[in-house]
């Protein structure tokens, strides 16, 4: 993810609540502290496909806005 961001591609990390600090730390360590983080409800593992889709519905608008902001 960091390498893609460094190459100028629109990227983000989608995480569930308890992993925010990890995402921030990893972004900083890999040299992309500005890497956007998009939060979805926790947990992601052990849930139904419908629940996974619901989490994607949460993340999608934020990622679409990120793409739009980078088109300007």
Backbone bond lengths (Angstrom), bond angles and torsions (degrees), N, CA, C in turn:
res aa  C-N    CA-C-N  psi(-1)  N-CA   C-N-CA  omega(-1)  CA-C   N-CA-C  phi
1 X - - - 1.437 - - 1.525 110.55 -
2 X 1.318 116.55 -45.09 1.459 120.56 -179.12 1.527 111.18 -61.24
3 X 1.326 117.10 -41.81 1.461 120.21 -179.40 1.527 111.01 -65.02
4 X 1.318 117.30 -39.01 1.459 120.46 177.75 1.522 110.72 -63.71
5 X 1.336 115.90 -43.55 1.463 120.94 178.59 1.521 110.33 -61.61
6 X 1.318 116.74 -43.56 1.466 120.96 -179.77 1.520 111.79 -63.65
7 X 1.323 116.83 -25.65 1.472 121.18 178.03 1.529 112.08 -85.09
8 X 1.327 116.33 1.09 1.456 120.01 175.43 1.517 115.32 94.11
9 X 1.322 117.36 6.44 1.461 119.33 179.01 1.524 110.72 -81.14
10 X 1.316 115.95 149.96 1.454 120.79 176.87 1.525 107.63 -73.37
11 X 1.316 115.37 119.45 1.460 120.62 -178.94 1.520 109.55 -139.42
12 X 1.306 115.24 160.03 1.463 122.19 174.44 1.519 107.21 -157.39
13 X 1.310 115.12 159.51 1.459 121.10 172.94 1.515 107.05 -107.15
14 X 1.312 115.47 128.12 1.464 121.13 175.99 1.522 106.30 -100.74
15 X 1.316 116.24 124.42 1.468 121.35 -174.50 1.524 109.80 -135.88
16 X 1.323 115.39 161.73 1.462 119.35 171.49 1.526 107.78 -101.59
17 X 1.309 114.94 152.89 1.456 124.24 -170.44 1.513 119.15 -31.10
18 X 1.319 119.41 -55.10 1.466 119.72 -175.17 1.531 114.16 -64.99
19 X 1.308 118.10 -11.72 1.462 120.90 -174.15 1.525 114.07 -103.35
20 X 1.336 117.67 9.94 1.468 120.29 -179.26 1.532 111.35 -59.10
21 X 1.314 117.28 -51.17 1.466 120.62 -178.25 1.524 111.19 -57.42
22 X 1.333 116.18 -41.75 1.461 120.64 178.10 1.526 110.36 -60.52
23 X 1.324 117.08 -45.48 1.465 120.87 178.90 1.514 112.27 -60.98
24 X 1.327 116.78 -44.20 1.459 121.01 178.66 1.529 111.17 -62.89
25 X 1.313 115.61 -44.06 1.470 120.60 -179.05 1.519 111.01 -64.93
26 X 1.318 117.46 -46.51 1.463 120.90 -179.45 1.525 110.93 -63.36
27 X 1.314 117.40 -41.51 1.468 120.33 178.45 1.525 110.23 -59.26
28 X 1.318 116.11 -44.92 1.465 120.67 179.58 1.535 111.02 -64.16
29 X 1.324 116.80 -45.84 1.471 121.40 -179.01 1.527 111.42 -60.96
30 X 1.338 116.40 -38.64 1.462 120.39 -177.88 1.530 113.15 -87.77
31 X 1.339 116.18 8.06 1.455 120.12 172.01 1.506 116.58 83.47
32 X 1.323 117.62 19.37 1.466 120.78 177.55 1.535 109.70 -132.40
33 X 1.333 116.73 63.53 1.457 119.30 -175.54 1.528 113.84 -62.62
34 X 1.328 116.87 -18.74 1.467 120.77 179.09 1.539 112.23 -86.94
35 X 1.311 117.67 3.53 1.464 121.73 -179.17 1.526 109.93 -55.78
36 X 1.330 117.50 122.56 1.460 119.68 -179.69 1.530 111.52 -65.39
37 X 1.317 114.91 140.73 1.461 122.22 176.51 1.522 107.95 -117.25
38 X 1.320 115.80 130.07 1.466 121.82 -179.32 1.520 108.11 -117.77
39 X 1.334 115.47 120.50 1.466 120.03 -175.82 1.531 111.87 -90.84
40 X 1.328 114.39 137.65 1.465 121.92 171.20 1.526 107.42 -121.45
41 X 1.325 117.45 161.77 1.464 119.45 178.44 1.529 111.62 -63.00
42 X 1.311 114.64 145.71 1.463 122.73 176.66 1.526 108.08 -93.54
43 X 1.302 120.10 146.39 1.456 129.65 -1.31 1.522 110.91 -91.92
44 X 1.311 115.86 172.83 1.460 121.30 172.90 1.527 110.25 -107.14
45 X 1.309 116.97 -34.06 1.466 120.63 179.98 1.522 111.85 -77.08
46 X 1.308 115.63 146.47 1.458 121.43 174.11 1.516 114.72 74.28
47 X 1.334 116.79 23.00 1.459 119.62 -179.90 1.527 109.60 -116.50
48 X 1.305 116.07 165.17 1.469 120.85 -178.14 1.528 110.66 -73.73
49 X 1.311 115.89 163.15 1.466 120.81 178.85 1.526 110.47 -62.57
50 X 1.321 117.24 -32.85 1.469 119.57 177.11 1.526 111.33 -66.03
51 X 1.320 116.52 -36.47 1.461 120.17 177.01 1.530 111.22 -69.85
52 X 1.326 116.19 -34.62 1.464 119.99 175.68 1.528 109.28 -64.79
53 X 1.320 116.53 -43.76 1.472 120.41 177.88 1.532 111.13 -60.37
54 X 1.318 116.44 -39.83 1.467 120.48 178.78 1.529 110.31 -62.46
55 X 1.311 117.67 -37.87 1.458 120.94 178.04 1.531 110.53 -69.56
56 X 1.315 116.72 -36.84 1.470 120.00 175.58 1.524 110.10 -64.10
57 X 1.314 116.50 -36.44 1.467 120.53 176.96 1.523 111.53 -63.74
58 X 1.321 116.98 -30.34 1.464 121.49 176.74 1.533 109.78 -71.66
59 X 1.314 117.35 -43.53 1.464 121.61 -174.89 1.525 113.16 -78.42
60 X 1.302 118.05 -31.46 1.470 121.41 -172.87 1.521 114.29 -56.25
61 X 1.337 120.45 -48.85 1.473 118.92 -178.96 1.529 113.31 -59.69
62 X 1.318 117.15 -38.99 1.464 119.98 179.40 1.521 110.71 -65.76
63 X 1.317 117.44 -39.77 1.461 119.75 -179.97 1.525 110.87 -70.78
64 X 1.317 117.55 -37.71 1.469 120.90 176.80 1.513 110.15 -61.65
65 X 1.332 117.65 -42.70 1.465 120.89 177.79 1.521 111.04 -63.67
66 X 1.302 117.36 -37.48 1.466 121.94 177.28 1.525 110.24 -62.40
67 X 1.316 116.59 -44.23 1.477 120.61 178.19 1.521 109.98 -62.69
68 X 1.327 117.41 -47.15 1.465 121.04 -179.73 1.525 110.90 -59.31
69 X 1.318 117.45 -42.41 1.458 121.49 -179.11 1.522 111.52 -63.97
70 X 1.323 117.42 -29.14 1.460 121.13 -179.29 1.528 113.45 -88.69
71 X 1.318 117.61 -4.15 1.463 121.07 177.20 1.513 111.62 -84.25
72 X 1.307 116.29 -16.80 1.477 120.55 -176.30 1.499 111.92 -76.71
